[in-house]
C-alpha cells in the first residue's frame, strides 16, 4: 500500500523516491512530465507554454539531484533559491553526457526575474507534497520499488491519494514508474507482451493520477497492460486533458460503461450519438381512422433522457463490434466467489475456536489427572509414583509446546491467510487472477488455506 496522503491513519508499506532512476536522462524527463501533469490545468495558450518550460527545468534538477546523491528537499531548495542552484546544479550536470540539461538550467538561472517567477510558479505545485509529513515519509529514499518483483509475485499495489493533500504528483509519479517499467520488461518477453498481464485500475484518475492516457491507451494494450479508468463524466476528461487528448483517449478505448445520473446535456447527447439510431415506422391516419400514409423515421436507440435516468445498478456498454447493451452491474460482495470465500473464512474461524476450546479442555483434563495421581502417589508411592511422574513430565512438555506455538502465532499475526480458488487451468505456475492456474488448488472446486 502506498498512502502518501495518510488516509485512514494507515502508514505506507512501500516507499517510492521520485529520484529513483533519474540518473538516466530519459527517466528524469518522464518523471518530471508525470509530476507536472498532476498539477497542470490542461488548458492551452500561455499556461501550456509555461508548463513546457517548467518540465525542462524540473527534469534537469531531478537529473542533477540523482547524479549528486541529493534528495527531493534539495530540489525544492534549488527552485526556491536560484543562487544556491547556480553554485551546485551546473557542477552536478557536468557529470552527465547530456549538455541540454545544463543549458536549460543556466537559461532558467540567468533569465529575468519575471520569467523565472513564472517557471517557478509552475514547478512549485509539483513539489508541494514535501510539506506533507505522510507524503515525505512515503517518498524517503530506500530500497526502491521493484516492478519486476511485483509482476513475478503477481501482487497488488494499492495507491491512495487525495487531491486536497497535494499528493497527486507523487501518486502520478509512482503510477508512471510502474507502467513504464512494465512496458520495458514486456519488450524482453516473447511477443513483447507481459505474461501474466498487468492491470492498471485508475479510479478518479483525473483528480489524483492524471497519467498520459492519450499515449498509454494506444500502446499499453499491445504490451499486456490492461487499463481501466473511472471518471465522473466526460466533462472531467475535457477539463483535465483538453479536447483533443480527451477525444484521443475515448477513441483508443475498447469499451465504455456509462452509469446513470449524468446531467450534462453535452455528455448525454455524445453518448446517445454513439449508441446510434434505429428505424421507426410511423403510420399517419385521417380523422376517420383511415391510414393516410406510412413512413420511416430515424430515432436514437438510446435517447439522452434514457441514459440520464438509468436505474441504479444498470449500465450502458458501448463496445467495438457490437450493438449497445444495457447490463446490470453486480456489487463485488454479492459475487459467488466472494461469498464463497467469506463462508470459508467463517468456517475456518469457527473450526479454530473449536480446536482451541478442545485443546484447553484436554489440557485441563491432563492437569486434573496429574493432581489425582499425585494424591494417590503420596499414599501408594510404589503403585502410582511412576505414573504420576510420567503424567507430570508429559504435561510439562505439552505446556512448553503450547507456549512455543503461541509465540509463533503472535509473530505471524500480521501475515494474511492465503486463500486460493482452484482454476480450470492446468499449466504450471500460480496466479492471483480469475483467469489462470493457481498453486495449491484442490482441483475439486474447494478453496485451500
Secondary structure, DSSP 8 states (H G I E B T S, - for coil): -EETT-GGG---SS---TTTTTTSHHHHHHHHHHHHHTT-----THHHHHHHHHHHHHHHHHHHHHHTT--HHHHHHHHH-HHHHHHHHHHHHTTSS-HHHHHHHHHHHHS-HHHHHHHHHHHHGGGGGGGSHHHHHHT--SS---HHHHHHHT----EE--GGGT-HHHHHHHHHHHHHHHHHHHHTSGGG--SS-EEEEEETHHHH----HHHHHHHGGGGTEEEEEE-S-HHHHHHHHHHHHHHHHHHH-SEEEEES----HHHHHHHHHHH-EEEEEEEEE-TTS-EEEEEEEEEESS-HHHHHT--TTEEEEEETTS--EEEE---GGGSHHHHHHHHHHHHHHHHHHHHHHHHHHHHHHHHHHHHHHHHHHHH-HHHHHHHHHHHHHHHHHHHHHHHHHHHHHHHTTTS----EE--S--SSS--SSTTS--TT--SSS-EE-
